[in-house]
Amino acid sequence: MYLGRVLGTVVCERKYEGLEGARFLVVQPLTHDQKPAGPVEVAVDTVSARRGDLVYLVGSREAALALDPTFVPVDAAIVGHVDAVDA
Amino acid sequence: MILCKVLGTVTATAAHAAFKGRRLMVVQPLDEQQKPLGRSFLAVDNVASAGPGDTVLVLREGNGVRQLLKDKTLPIRSLIVGVVDAVDA
């Protein structure tokens, strides 16, 4: 899992079966000191995050498990809205 | 599994149900000299006693995590599975 900053939204009308209603956001992955960690990615949102929010994500197979149905083509999911990082 | 140092905690009131009631920690991977190597990431603490400064053993494999936590649909990928007392390498 890793931290990220929401940069904006992605609108995608035609998408794979099972992803109806899914919300996609553009996210910059971050290190614990909130410095960019690698390229920007698109993640599915499960916590109603908004632009500018600090969130945490889960990647790979586990990203799809955050959704219902779980057998969907997703490799990054926002699973938490961060209040504070004490590190 | 890899050796990591615990840097601190992450608090999040709004989170996916799978993360409710779990301790989420920031961990920094270490090399064999126990120096930082690569980027920090987040791991759920399953030993419930890891704190900042501790060296821990981190499992980074979702299927292993789901077996340990006995839930076949958990969207959790990294888990602290031990607090390290000593490394002789």
Backbone of each chain as nested JSON, in Angstrom:
{
  "chains": [
    {"id": "A", "residues": [
      {"number": 1, "name": "MET", "atoms": {"N": [0.85, -1.186, 0.0], "CA": [0.0, 0.0, 0.0], "C": [0.89, 1.242, 0.0]}},
      {"number": 2, "name": "TYR", "atoms": {"N": [0.353, 2.367, -0.416], "CA": [1.17, 3.576, -0.537], "C": [0.296, 4.822, -0.498]}},
      {"number": 3, "name": "LEU", "atoms": {"N": [0.937, 5.948, -0.223], "CA": [0.233, 7.227, -0.15], "C": [0.125, 7.842, -1.534]}},
      {"number": 4, "name": "GLY", "atoms": {"N": [-0.856, 8.721, -1.709], "CA": [-0.985, 9.428, -2.978], "C": [-1.782, 10.708, -2.817]}},
      {"number": 5, "name": "ARG", "atoms": {"N": [-1.617, 11.582, -3.783], "CA": [-2.368, 12.84, -3.805], "C": [-3.277, 12.805, -5.02]}},
      {"number": 6, "name": "VAL", "atoms": {"N": [-4.567, 13.112, -4.823], "CA": [-5.517, 13.123, -5.94], "C": [-5.306, 14.388, -6.766]}},
      {"number": 7, "name": "LEU", "atoms": {"N": [-5.049, 14.211, -8.051], "CA": [-4.806, 15.35, -8.946], "C": [-6.063, 15.738, -9.729]}},
      {"number": 8, "name": "GLY", "atoms": {"N": [-6.949, 14.788, -9.972], "CA": [-8.142, 15.105, -10.748], "C": [-8.926, 13.859, -11.109]}},
      {"number": 9, "name": "THR", "atoms": {"N": [-9.89, 14.039, -11.995], "CA": [-10.783, 12.933, -12.343], "C": [-10.565, 12.466, -13.777]}},
      {"number": 10, "name": "VAL", "atoms": {"N": [-10.99, 11.237, -14.041], "CA": [-10.977, 10.685, -15.394], "C": [-12.414, 10.291, -15.722]}},
      {"number": 11, "name": "VAL", "atoms": {"N": [-12.924, 10.794, -16.831], "CA": [-14.264, 10.42, -17.253], "C": [-14.121, 9.387, -18.364]}},
      {"number": 12, "name": "CYS", "atoms": {"N": [-14.846, 8.289, -18.213], "CA": [-14.649, 7.148, -19.09], "C": [-16.008, 6.45, -19.22]}},
      {"number": 13, "name": "GLU", "atoms": {"N": [-16.728, 6.774, -20.263], "CA": [-18.099, 6.288, -20.385], "C": [-18.157, 4.812, -20.742]}},
      {"number": 14, "name": "ARG", "atoms": {"N": [-17.333, 4.417, -21.717], "CA": [-17.312, 3.002, -22.113], "C": [-16.216, 2.316, -21.332]}},
      {"number": 15, "name": "LYS", "atoms": {"N": [-16.571, 1.367, -20.515], "CA": [-15.55, 0.629, -19.781], "C": [-15.949, -0.824, -19.614]}},
      {"number": 16, "name": "TYR", "atoms": {"N": [-14.999, -1.615, -19.098], "CA": [-15.157, -3.053, -19.006], "C": [-16.338, -3.414, -18.108]}},
      {"number": 17, "name": "GLU", "atoms": {"N": [-16.981, -4.515, -18.446], "CA": [-18.098, -5.043, -17.663], "C": [-17.691, -5.217, -16.186]}},
      {"number": 18, "name": "GLY", "atoms": {"N": [-18.511, -4.757, -15.284], "CA": [-18.2, -4.845, -13.861], "C": [-17.73, -3.524, -13.295]}},
      {"number": 19, "name": "LEU", "atoms": {"N": [-17.344, -2.615, -14.191], "CA": [-16.833, -1.318, -13.727], "C": [-17.875, -0.202, -13.839]}},
      {"number": 20, "name": "GLU", "atoms": {"N": [-19.134, -0.59, -14.114], "CA": [-20.182, 0.421, -14.201], "C": [-20.272, 1.157, -12.861]}},
      {"number": 21, "name": "GLY", "atoms": {"N": [-20.292, 2.47, -12.92], "CA": [-20.415, 3.238, -11.678], "C": [-19.093, 3.501, -10.983]}},
      {"number": 22, "name": "ALA", "atoms": {"N": [-18.026, 2.848, -11.441], "CA": [-16.721, 3.066, -10.802], "C": [-16.225, 4.471, -11.139]}},
      {"number": 23, "name": "ARG", "atoms": {"N": [-15.541, 5.085, -10.16], "CA": [-15.032, 6.437, -10.32], "C": [-13.517, 6.349, -10.429]}},
      {"number": 24, "name": "PHE", "atoms": {"N": [-12.969, 6.974, -11.479], "CA": [-11.52, 6.923, -11.678], "C": [-10.891, 8.274, -11.378]}},
      {"number": 25, "name": "LEU", "atoms": {"N": [-9.772, 8.259, -10.655], "CA": [-9.072, 9.496, -10.309], "C": [-7.609, 9.402, -10.731]}},
      {"number": 26, "name": "VAL", "atoms": {"N": [-7.055, 10.557, -11.087], "CA": [-5.63, 10.641, -11.397], "C": [-4.907, 10.883, -10.069]}},
      {"number": 27, "name": "VAL", "atoms": {"N": [-3.903, 10.062, -9.798], "CA": [-3.224, 10.123, -8.492], "C": [-1.709, 10.177, -8.675]}},
      {"number": 28, "name": "GLN", "atoms": {"N": [-1.065, 11.028, -7.891], "CA": [0.398, 11.04, -7.824], "C": [0.824, 10.235, -6.6]}},
      {"number": 29, "name": "PRO", "atoms": {"N": [1.472, 9.062, -6.793], "CA": [1.97, 8.307, -5.637], "C": [3.015, 9.131, -4.871]}},
      {"number": 30, "name": "LEU", "atoms": {"N": [3.022, 8.991, -3.54], "CA": [3.914, 9.783, -2.687], "C": [4.667, 8.895, -1.701]}},
      {"number": 31, "name": "THR", "atoms": {"N": [5.847, 9.4, -1.268], "CA": [6.544, 8.766, -0.148], "C": [5.942, 9.297, 1.146]}},
      {"number": 32, "name": "HIS", "atoms": {"N": [6.417, 8.797, 2.298], "CA": [5.834, 9.221, 3.58], "C": [6.022, 10.708, 3.833]}},
      {"number": 33, "name": "ASP", "atoms": {"N": [7.097, 11.304, 3.245], "CA": [7.302, 12.75, 3.413], "C": [6.638, 13.542, 2.288]}},
      {"number": 34, "name": "GLN", "atoms": {"N": [5.724, 12.867, 1.594], "CA": [4.862, 13.463, 0.579], "C": [5.618, 14.033, -0.613]}},
      {"number": 35, "name": "LYS", "atoms": {"N": [6.699, 13.332, -0.987], "CA": [7.411, 13.641, -2.222], "C": [6.951, 12.651, -3.292]}},
      {"number": 36, "name": "PRO", "atoms": {"N": [6.886, 13.082, -4.572], "CA": [6.439, 12.181, -5.639], "C": [7.249, 10.886, -5.661]}},
      {"number": 37, "name": "ALA", "atoms": {"N": [6.564, 9.771, -5.817], "CA": [7.215, 8.458, -5.874], "C": [6.766, 7.773, -7.165]}},
      {"number": 38, "name": "GLY", "atoms": {"N": [7.421, 8.092, -8.268], "CA": [7.097, 7.435, -9.53], "C": [6.01, 8.141, -10.298]}},
      {"number": 39, "name": "PRO", "atoms": {"N": [5.659, 7.581, -11.466], "CA": [4.729, 8.244, -12.374], "C": [3.29, 8.293, -11.869]}},
      {"number": 40, "name": "VAL", "atoms": {"N": [2.567, 9.265, -12.399], "CA": [1.145, 9.442, -12.079], "C": [0.368, 8.236, -12.591]}},
      {"number": 41, "name": "GLU", "atoms": {"N": [-0.667, 7.83, -11.862], "CA": [-1.464, 6.683, -12.281], "C": [-2.956, 6.972, -12.131]}},
      {"number": 42, "name": "VAL", "atoms": {"N": [-3.776, 6.091, -12.699], "CA": [-5.228, 6.204, -12.579], "C": [-5.699, 5.113, -11.625]}},
      {"number": 43, "name": "ALA", "atoms": {"N": [-6.465, 5.516, -10.614], "CA": [-6.923, 4.562, -9.602], "C": [-8.431, 4.653, -9.461]}},
      {"number": 44, "name": "VAL", "atoms": {"N": [-9.052, 3.541, -9.105], "CA": [-10.487, 3.539, -8.841], "C": [-10.694, 3.978, -7.382]}},
      {"number": 45, "name": "ASP", "atoms": {"N": [-11.747, 4.749, -7.146], "CA": [-11.974, 5.359, -5.838], "C": [-13.027, 4.586, -5.054]}},
      {"number": 46, "name": "THR", "atoms": {"N": [-12.734, 4.269, -3.777], "CA": [-13.746, 3.603, -2.939], "C": [-14.132, 4.462, -1.732]}},
      {"number": 47, "name": "VAL", "atoms": {"N": [-13.545, 5.672, -1.601], "CA": [-13.799, 6.474, -0.391], "C": [-14.311, 7.884, -0.704]}},
      {"number": 48, "name": "SER", "atoms": {"N": [-14.771, 8.119, -1.937], "CA": [-15.248, 9.443, -2.356], "C": [-14.198, 10.537, -2.166]}},
      {"number": 49, "name": "ALA", "atoms": {"N": [-12.997, 10.255, -2.627], "CA": [-11.899, 11.226, -2.524], "C": [-12.102, 12.349, -3.533]}},
      {"number": 50, "name": "ARG", "atoms": {"N": [-11.511, 13.505, -3.211], "CA": [-11.624, 14.656, -4.095], "C": [-10.244, 15.202, -4.462]}},
      {"number": 51, "name": "ARG", "atoms": {"N": [-10.251, 16.079, -5.459], "CA": [-9.005, 16.688, -5.918], "C": [-8.271, 17.335, -4.736]}},
      {"number": 52, "name": "GLY", "atoms": {"N": [-6.978, 17.067, -4.628], "CA": [-6.171, 17.66, -3.564], "C": [-6.084, 16.799, -2.313]}},
      {"number": 53, "name": "ASP", "atoms": {"N": [-6.928, 15.766, -2.198], "CA": [-6.934, 14.928, -1.004], "C": [-5.689, 14.043, -0.925]}},
      {"number": 54, "name": "LEU", "atoms": {"N": [-5.226, 13.824, 0.325], "CA": [-4.18, 12.843, 0.584], "C": [-4.873, 11.517, 0.881]}},
      {"number": 55, "name": "VAL", "atoms": {"N": [-4.516, 10.477, 0.138], "CA": [-5.195, 9.189, 0.266], "C": [-4.162, 8.069, 0.373]}},
      {"number": 56, "name": "TYR", "atoms": {"N": [-4.63, 6.84, 0.683], "CA": [-3.738, 5.708, 0.496], "C": [-4.394, 4.707, -0.432]}},
      {"number": 57, "name": "LEU", "atoms": {"N": [-3.534, 3.984, -1.139], "CA": [-3.985, 3.097, -2.207], "C": [-3.438, 1.697, -1.998]}},
      {"number": 58, "name": "VAL", "atoms": {"N": [-4.091, 0.755, -2.666], "CA": [-3.556, -0.597, -2.736], "C": [-3.433, -0.936, -4.218]}},
      {"number": 59, "name": "GLY", "atoms": {"N": [-2.367, -1.641, -4.565], "CA": [-2.11, -1.932, -5.975], "C": [-2.272, -3.401, -6.31]}},
      {"number": 60, "name": "SER", "atoms": {"N": [-2.041, -3.716, -7.588], "CA": [-2.056, -5.085, -8.107], "C": [-3.417, -5.766, -7.924]}},
      {"number": 61, "name": "ARG", "atoms": {"N": [-3.39, -7.083, -7.741], "CA": [-4.613, -7.88, -7.631], "C": [-5.526, -7.373, -6.504]}},
      {"number": 62, "name": "GLU", "atoms": {"N": [-4.904, -6.898, -5.422], "CA": [-5.672, -6.461, -4.251], "C": [-6.545, -5.245, -4.552]}},
      {"number": 63, "name": "ALA", "atoms": {"N": [-6.178, -4.469, -5.578], "CA": [-6.988, -3.304, -5.94], "C": [-8.386, -3.744, -6.371]}},
      {"number": 64, "name": "ALA", "atoms": {"N": [-8.454, -4.786, -7.166], "CA": [-9.755, -5.283, -7.631], "C": [-10.568, -5.847, -6.475]}},
      {"number": 65, "name": "LEU", "atoms": {"N": [-9.88, -6.408, -5.463], "CA": [-10.593, -6.981, -4.307], "C": [-11.289, -5.9, -3.475]}},
      {"number": 66, "name": "ALA", "atoms": {"N": [-10.912, -4.645, -3.692], "CA": [-11.566, -3.547, -2.966], "C": [-12.921, -3.227, -3.576]}},
      {"number": 67, "name": "LEU", "atoms": {"N": [-13.223, -3.829, -4.727], "CA": [-14.471, -3.52, -5.433], "C": [-15.452, -4.679, -5.35]}},
      {"number": 68, "name": "ASP", "atoms": {"N": [-16.664, -4.394, -5.79], "CA": [-17.691, -5.432, -5.885], "C": [-18.393, -5.249, -7.237]}},
      {"number": 69, "name": "PRO", "atoms": {"N": [-18.303, -6.16, -8.197], "CA": [-17.616, -7.451, -8.158], "C": [-16.088, -7.297, -8.095]}},
      {"number": 70, "name": "THR", "atoms": {"N": [-15.411, -8.344, -7.603], "CA": [-13.958, -8.271, -7.402], "C": [-13.158, -8.72, -8.618]}},
      {"number": 71, "name": "PHE", "atoms": {"N": [-13.827, -9.359, -9.58], "CA": [-13.072, -9.841, -10.742], "C": [-13.172, -8.813, -11.861]}},
      {"number": 72, "name": "VAL", "atoms": {"N": [-12.462, -7.69, -11.68], "CA": [-12.492, -6.582, -12.632], "C": [-11.06, -6.143, -12.957]}},
      {"number": 73, "name": "PRO", "atoms": {"N": [-10.873, -5.566, -14.153], "CA": [-9.523, -5.166, -14.558], "C": [-9.109, -3.819, -13.964]}},
      {"number": 74, "name": "VAL", "atoms": {"N": [-8.649, -3.867, -12.707], "CA": [-8.218, -2.665, -11.99], "C": [-6.904, -3.003, -11.289]}},
      {"number": 75, "name": "ASP", "atoms": {"N": [-5.911, -2.115, -11.329], "CA": [-4.651, -2.412, -10.642], "C": [-4.221, -1.348, -9.635]}},
      {"number": 76, "name": "ALA", "atoms": {"N": [-5.113, -0.406, -9.341], "CA": [-4.846, 0.556, -8.267], "C": [-6.189, 1.019, -7.725]}},
      {"number": 77, "name": "ALA", "atoms": {"N": [-6.329, 1.019, -6.404], "CA": [-7.58, 1.466, -5.787], "C": [-7.276, 2.356, -4.593]}},
      {"number": 78, "name": "ILE", "atoms": {"N": [-8.032, 3.456, -4.5], "CA": [-7.938, 4.335, -3.328], "C": [-8.792, 3.692, -2.248]}},
      {"number": 79, "name": "VAL", "atoms": {"N": [-8.166, 3.328, -1.103], "CA": [-8.901, 2.612, -0.056], "C": [-8.929, 3.366, 1.269]}},
      {"number": 80, "name": "GLY", "atoms": {"N": [-8.294, 4.536, 1.341], "CA": [-8.358, 5.304, 2.583], "C": [-8.157, 6.782, 2.339]}},
      {"number": 81, "name": "HIS", "atoms": {"N": [-8.837, 7.572, 3.156], "CA": [-8.717, 9.024, 3.105], "C": [-7.871, 9.407, 4.311]}},
      {"number": 82, "name": "VAL", "atoms": {"N": [-6.652, 9.883, 4.088], "CA": [-5.689, 10.067, 5.18], "C": [-5.974, 11.342, 5.977]}},
      {"number": 83, "name": "ASP", "atoms": {"N": [-6.076, 11.187, 7.318], "CA": [-6.207, 12.351, 8.2], "C": [-4.823, 12.875, 8.559]}},
      {"number": 84, "name": "ALA", "atoms": {"N": [-3.914, 11.953, 8.886], "CA": [-2.58, 12.369, 9.316], "C": [-1.565, 11.262, 9.075]}},
      {"number": 85, "name": "VAL", "atoms": {"N": [-0.342, 11.682, 8.742], "CA": [0.788, 10.755, 8.657], "C": [1.768, 11.203, 9.731]}},
      {"number": 86, "name": "ASP", "atoms": {"N": [1.994, 10.336, 10.702], "CA": [2.89, 10.673, 11.802], "C": [4.17, 9.866, 11.608]}},
      {"number": 87, "name": "ALA", "atoms": {"N": [5.037, 10.366, 10.735], "CA": [6.277, 9.621, 10.429], "C": [7.386, 10.601, 10.072]}}
    ]},
    {"id": "B", "residues": [
      {"number": 1, "name": "MET", "atoms": {"N": [9.751, -12.137, 2.304], "CA": [9.567, -11.043, 3.259], "C": [10.797, -10.155, 3.229]}},
      {"number": 2, "name": "ILE", "atoms": {"N": [10.622, -8.923, 3.7], "CA": [11.746, -8.003, 3.742], "C": [11.85, -7.365, 5.123]}},
      {"number": 3, "name": "LEU", "atoms": {"N": [13.077, -6.868, 5.397], "CA": [13.288, -6.128, 6.64], "C": [12.941, -4.669, 6.401]}},
      {"number": 4, "name": "CYS", "atoms": {"N": [12.231, -4.073, 7.345], "CA": [11.875, -2.657, 7.242], "C": [12.018, -2.0, 8.6]}},
      {"number": 5, "name": "LYS", "atoms": {"N": [12.179, -0.684, 8.57], "CA": [12.099, 0.088, 9.801], "C": [10.753, 0.796, 9.838]}},
      {"number": 6, "name": "VAL", "atoms": {"N": [10.101, 0.777, 10.986], "CA": [8.822, 1.48, 11.129], "C": [9.112, 2.971, 11.312]}},
      {"number": 7, "name": "LEU", "atoms": {"N": [8.508, 3.801, 10.456], "CA": [8.709, 5.253, 10.544], "C": [7.59, 5.929, 11.313]}},
      {"number": 8, "name": "GLY", "atoms": {"N": [6.395, 5.357, 11.268], "CA": [5.281, 5.995, 11.972], "C": [3.952, 5.402, 11.574]}},
      {"number": 9, "name": "THR", "atoms": {"N": [2.897, 6.141, 11.867], "CA": [1.547, 5.625, 11.644], "C": [0.77, 6.511, 10.669]}},
      {"number": 10, "name": "VAL", "atoms": {"N": [-0.262, 5.914, 10.068], "CA": [-1.181, 6.651, 9.209], "C": [-2.563, 6.525, 9.835]}},
      {"number": 11, "name": "THR", "atoms": {"N": [-3.245, 7.669, 10.005], "CA": [-4.616, 7.611, 10.505], "C": [-5.574, 8.024, 9.391]}},
      {"number": 12, "name": "ALA", "atoms": {"N": [-6.672, 7.293, 9.3], "CA": [-7.667, 7.544, 8.264], "C": [-9.025, 7.146, 8.806]}},
      {"number": 13, "name": "THR", "atoms": {"N": [-9.923, 8.115, 8.983], "CA": [-11.255, 7.773, 9.486], "C": [-12.118, 7.198, 8.367]}},
      {"number": 14, "name": "ALA", "atoms": {"N": [-12.014, 7.791, 7.168], "CA": [-12.77, 7.255, 6.034], "C": [-11.872, 6.276, 5.296]}},
      {"number": 15, "name": "ALA", "atoms": {"N": [-12.235, 4.996, 5.368], "CA": [-11.42, 3.983, 4.704], "C": [-12.314, 2.829, 4.282]}},
      {"number": 16, "name": "HIS", "atoms": {"N": [-11.824, 2.026, 3.37], "CA": [-12.504, 0.806, 2.957], "C": [-12.735, -0.059, 4.206]}},
      {"number": 17, "name": "ALA", "atoms": {"N": [-13.855, -0.759, 4.254], "CA": [-14.225, -1.551, 5.428], "C": [-13.118, -2.515, 5.862]}},
      {"number": 18, "name": "ALA", "atoms": {"N": [-12.326, -2.998, 4.919], "CA": [-11.271, -3.964, 5.236], "C": [-10.188, -3.36, 6.135]}},
      {"number": 19, "name": "PHE", "atoms": {"N": [-10.097, -2.031, 6.183], "CA": [-9.043, -1.379, 6.96], "C": [-9.532, -0.883, 8.309]}},
      {"number": 20, "name": "LYS", "atoms": {"N": [-10.837, -1.026, 8.577], "CA": [-11.395, -0.539, 9.841], "C": [-10.818, -1.345, 11.005]}},
      {"number": 21, "name": "GLY", "atoms": {"N": [-10.313, -0.604, 12.001], "CA": [-9.781, -1.254, 13.19], "C": [-8.386, -1.835, 13.022]}},
      {"number": 22, "name": "ARG", "atoms": {"N": [-7.744, -1.553, 11.895], "CA": [-6.386, -2.075, 11.689], "C": [-5.377, -0.946, 11.831]}},
      {"number": 23, "name": "ARG", "atoms": {"N": [-4.185, -1.295, 12.335], "CA": [-3.114, -0.312, 12.461], "C": [-2.327, -0.259, 11.168]}},
      {"number": 24, "name": "LEU", "atoms": {"N": [-2.243, 0.939, 10.572], "CA": [-1.521, 1.114, 9.311], "C": [-0.237, 1.892, 9.601]}},
      {"number": 25, "name": "MET", "atoms": {"N": [0.887, 1.32, 9.198], "CA": [2.189, 1.909, 9.513], "C": [2.93, 2.293, 8.237]}},
      {"number": 26, "name": "VAL", "atoms": {"N": [3.777, 3.334, 8.361], "CA": [4.716, 3.67, 7.288], "C": [5.995, 2.891, 7.564]}},
      {"number": 27, "name": "VAL", "atoms": {"N": [6.465, 2.136, 6.573], "CA": [7.701, 1.361, 6.757], "C": [8.704, 1.687, 5.66]}},
      {"number": 28, "name": "GLN", "atoms": {"N": [9.979, 1.641, 6.031], "CA": [11.072, 1.921, 5.101], "C": [11.89, 0.649, 4.908]}},
      {"number": 29, "name": "PRO", "atoms": {"N": [11.953, 0.11, 3.67], "CA": [12.784, -1.079, 3.431], "C": [14.249, -0.826, 3.795]}},
      {"number": 30, "name": "LEU", "atoms": {"N": [14.927, -1.882, 4.263], "CA": [16.323, -1.788, 4.686], "C": [17.176, -2.768, 3.892]}},
      {"number": 31, "name": "ASP", "atoms": {"N": [18.475, -2.439, 3.763], "CA": [19.401, -3.396, 3.149], "C": [20.016, -4.272, 4.254]}},
      {"number": 32, "name": "GLU", "atoms": {"N": [21.002, -5.111, 3.887], "CA": [21.56, -6.045, 4.874], "C": [22.356, -5.332, 5.977]}},
      {"number": 33, "name": "GLN", "atoms": {"N": [22.75, -4.077, 5.706], "CA": [23.426, -3.282, 6.737], "C": [22.402, -2.497, 7.567]}},
      {"number": 34, "name": "GLN", "atoms": {"N": [21.127, -2.738, 7.276], "CA": [20.011, -2.029, 7.899], "C": [20.006, -0.538, 7.581]}},
      {"number": 35, "name": "LYS", "atoms": {"N": [20.469, -0.227, 6.356], "CA": [20.373, 1.152, 5.868], "C": [19.157, 1.237, 4.929]}},
      {"number": 36, "name": "PRO", "atoms": {"N": [18.513, 2.432, 4.828], "CA": [17.338, 2.586, 3.971], "C": [17.642, 2.199, 2.528]}},
      {"number": 37, "name": "LEU", "atoms": {"N": [16.724, 1.479, 1.909], "CA": [16.887, 1.046, 0.525], "C": [15.542, 1.171, -0.175]}},
      {"number": 38, "name": "GLY", "atoms": {"N": [15.434, 2.085, -1.135], "CA": [14.184, 2.243, -1.882], "C": [13.158, 3.088, -1.142]}},
      {"number": 39, "name": "ARG", "atoms": {"N": [11.931, 3.05, -1.662], "CA": [10.871, 3.938, -1.186], "C": [10.086, 3.35, -0.029]}},
      {"number": 40, "name": "SER", "atoms": {"N": [9.651, 4.256, 0.861], "CA": [8.779, 3.832, 1.955], "C": [7.425, 3.421, 1.386]}},
      {"number": 41, "name": "PHE", "atoms": {"N": [6.7, 2.59, 2.139], "CA": [5.343, 2.21, 1.75], "C": [4.531, 1.947, 3.022]}},
      {"number": 42, "name": "LEU", "atoms": {"N": [3.295, 1.508, 2.866], "CA": [2.42, 1.307, 4.02], "C": [2.163, -0.181, 4.23]}},
      {"number": 43, "name": "ALA", "atoms": {"N": [2.102, -0.578, 5.487], "CA": [1.809, -1.975, 5.807], "C": [0.887, -2.029, 7.013]}},
      {"number": 44, "name": "VAL", "atoms": {"N": [-0.02, -2.992, 7.012], "CA": [-0.887, -3.221, 8.166], "C": [-0.075, -3.965, 9.22]}},
      {"number": 45, "name": "ASP", "atoms": {"N": [-0.237, -3.571, 10.495], "CA": [0.494, -4.204, 11.593], "C": [-0.34, -5.339, 12.166]}},
      {"number": 46, "name": "ASN", "atoms": {"N": [0.133, -6.573, 11.982], "CA": [-0.619, -7.724, 12.498], "C": [-0.06, -8.233, 13.817]}},
      {"number": 47, "name": "VAL", "atoms": {"N": [1.08, -7.692, 14.269], "CA": [1.612, -8.136, 15.555], "C": [1.171, -7.181, 16.664]}},
      {"number": 48, "name": "ALA", "atoms": {"N": [0.592, -6.042, 16.242], "CA": [-0.025, -5.075, 17.156], "C": [0.925, -4.505, 18.184]}},
      {"number": 49, "name": "SER", "atoms": {"N": [2.226, -4.64, 17.944], "CA": [3.145, -4.093, 18.935], "C": [4.319, -3.374, 18.289]}},
      {"number": 50, "name": "ALA", "atoms": {"N": [4.289, -3.232, 16.97], "CA": [5.387, -2.537, 16.303], "C": [5.209, -1.033, 16.489]}},
      {"number": 51, "name": "GLY", "atoms": {"N": [6.317, -0.359, 16.765], "CA": [6.263, 1.095, 16.942], "C": [7.382, 1.761, 16.172]}},
      {"number": 52, "name": "PRO", "atoms": {"N": [7.354, 3.089, 16.082], "CA": [8.389, 3.818, 15.343], "C": [9.792, 3.44, 15.823]}},
      {"number": 53, "name": "GLY", "atoms": {"N": [10.684, 3.193, 14.873], "CA": [12.062, 2.832, 15.201], "C": [12.296, 1.332, 15.205]}},
      {"number": 54, "name": "ASP", "atoms": {"N": [11.243, 0.534, 15.319], "CA": [11.392, -0.928, 15.331], "C": [11.779, -1.448, 13.95]}},
      {"number": 55, "name": "THR", "atoms": {"N": [12.615, -2.489, 13.94], "CA": [12.865, -3.224, 12.706], "C": [11.853, -4.362, 12.655]}},
      {"number": 56, "name": "VAL", "atoms": {"N": [11.186, -4.49, 11.518], "CA": [10.108, -5.478, 11.407], "C": [10.275, -6.329, 10.148]}},
      {"number": 57, "name": "LEU", "atoms": {"N": [9.555, -7.423, 10.139], "CA": [9.516, -8.335, 9.007], "C": [8.2, -8.07, 8.281]}},
      {"number": 58, "name": "VAL", "atoms": {"N": [8.286, -7.752, 6.992], "CA": [7.073, -7.386, 6.261], "C": [6.819, -8.37, 5.127]}},
      {"number": 59, "name": "LEU", "atoms": {"N": [5.606, -8.922, 5.126], "CA": [5.144, -9.812, 4.066], "C": [4.478, -8.939, 3.006]}},
      {"number": 60, "name": "ARG", "atoms": {"N": [4.897, -9.093, 1.745], "CA": [4.309, -8.274, 0.68], "C": [3.677, -9.174, -0.373]}},
      {"number": 61, "name": "GLU", "atoms": {"N": [2.73, -9.95, 0.025], "CA": [2.093, -10.875, -0.901], "C": [0.653, -11.052, -0.445]}},
      {"number": 62, "name": "GLY", "atoms": {"N": [-0.277, -10.603, -1.271], "CA": [-1.679, -10.547, -0.883], "C": [-2.29, -11.878, -0.499]}},
      {"number": 63, "name": "ASN", "atoms": {"N": [-1.925, -12.963, -1.199], "CA": [-2.514, -14.271, -0.872], "C": [-2.088, -14.73, 0.521]}},
      {"number": 64, "name": "GLY", "atoms": {"N": [-0.818, -14.482, 0.847], "CA": [-0.322, -14.81, 2.186], "C": [-1.068, -14.019, 3.246]}},
      {"number": 65, "name": "VAL", "atoms": {"N": [-1.287, -12.735, 2.962], "CA": [-2.011, -11.873, 3.9], "C": [-3.424, -12.408, 4.125]}},
      {"number": 66, "name": "ARG", "atoms": {"N": [-4.096, -12.802, 3.044], "CA": [-5.474, -13.29, 3.169], "C": [-5.543, -14.602, 3.94]}},
      {"number": 67, "name": "GLN", "atoms": {"N": [-4.525, -15.454, 3.77], "CA": [-4.491, -16.697, 4.549], "C": [-4.315, -16.395, 6.035]}},
      {"number": 68, "name": "LEU", "atoms": {"N": [-3.368, -15.489, 6.349], "CA": [-3.094, -15.16, 7.752], "C": [-4.298, -14.515, 8.427]}},
      {"number": 69, "name": "LEU", "atoms": {"N": [-4.967, -13.617, 7.71], "CA": [-6.074, -12.868, 8.308], "C": [-7.416, -13.567, 8.077]}},
      {"number": 70, "name": "LYS", "atoms": {"N": [-7.358, -14.73, 7.421], "CA": [-8.54, -15.591, 7.234], "C": [-9.708, -14.857, 6.594]}},
      {"number": 71, "name": "ASP", "atoms": {"N": [-9.431, -14.172, 5.493], "CA": [-10.485, -13.49, 4.736], "C": [-10.064, -13.506, 3.268]}},
      {"number": 72, "name": "LYS", "atoms": {"N": [-10.857, -14.206, 2.44], "CA": [-10.458, -14.445, 1.051], "C": [-10.581, -13.225, 0.151]}},
      {"number": 73, "name": "THR", "atoms": {"N": [-11.198, -12.135, 0.655], "CA": [-11.394, -10.978, -0.227], "C": [-10.726, -9.704, 0.288]}},
      {"number": 74, "name": "LEU", "atoms": {"N": [-9.766, -9.833, 1.217], "CA": [-9.142, -8.631, 1.775], "C": [-8.271, -7.904, 0.754]}},
      {"number": 75, "name": "PRO", "atoms": {"N": [-8.509, -6.604, 0.535], "CA": [-7.645, -5.843, -0.373], "C": [-6.408, -5.304, 0.345]}},
      {"number": 76, "name": "ILE", "atoms": {"N": [-5.674, -6.186, 1.009], "CA": [-4.475, -5.796, 1.754], "C": [-3.305, -6.581, 1.185]}},
      {"number": 77, "name": "ARG", "atoms": {"N": [-2.192, -5.888, 0.961], "CA": [-1.069, -6.452, 0.235], "C": [0.18, -6.588, 1.092]}},
      {"number": 78, "name": "SER", "atoms": {"N": [0.336, -5.729, 2.094], "CA": [1.552, -5.724, 2.909], "C": [1.17, -5.837, 4.374]}},
      {"number": 79, "name": "LEU", "atoms": {"N": [1.873, -6.738, 5.071], "CA": [1.533, -7.031, 6.46], "C": [2.812, -7.176, 7.28]}},
      {"number": 80, "name": "ILE", "atoms": {"N": [2.845, -6.501, 8.449], "CA": [3.963, -6.679, 9.383], "C": [3.706, -7.978, 10.141]}},
      {"number": 81, "name": "VAL", "atoms": {"N": [4.627, -8.937, 10.006], "CA": [4.393, -10.254, 10.601], "C": [5.378, -10.58, 11.724]}},
      {"number": 82, "name": "GLY", "atoms": {"N": [6.334, -9.681, 11.996], "CA": [7.257, -9.941, 13.093], "C": [8.022, -8.689, 13.472]}},
      {"number": 83, "name": "VAL", "atoms": {"N": [8.396, -8.619, 14.758], "CA": [9.28, -7.541, 15.21], "C": [10.652, -8.179, 15.396]}},
      {"number": 84, "name": "VAL", "atoms": {"N": [11.658, -7.649, 14.696], "CA": [12.985, -8.264, 14.647], "C": [13.813, -7.854, 15.862]}},
      {"number": 85, "name": "ASP", "atoms": {"N": [14.403, -8.866, 16.531], "CA": [15.28, -8.575, 17.661], "C": [16.709, -8.376, 17.188]}},
      {"number": 86, "name": "ALA", "atoms": {"N": [17.166, -9.236, 16.253], "CA": [18.554, -9.128, 15.788], "C": [18.674, -9.71, 14.395]}},
      {"number": 87, "name": "VAL", "atoms": {"N": [19.574, -9.123, 13.61], "CA": [19.913, -9.66, 12.292], "C": [21.426, -9.857, 12.284]}},
      {"number": 88, "name": "ASP", "atoms": {"N": [21.871, -11.061, 11.988], "CA": [23.299, -11.351, 11.952], "C": [23.673, -11.634, 10.508]}},
      {"number": 89, "name": "ALA", "atoms": {"N": [24.003, -10.586, 9.752], "CA": [24.306, -10.755, 8.324], "C": [25.455, -9.837, 7.914]}}
    ]}
  ]
}
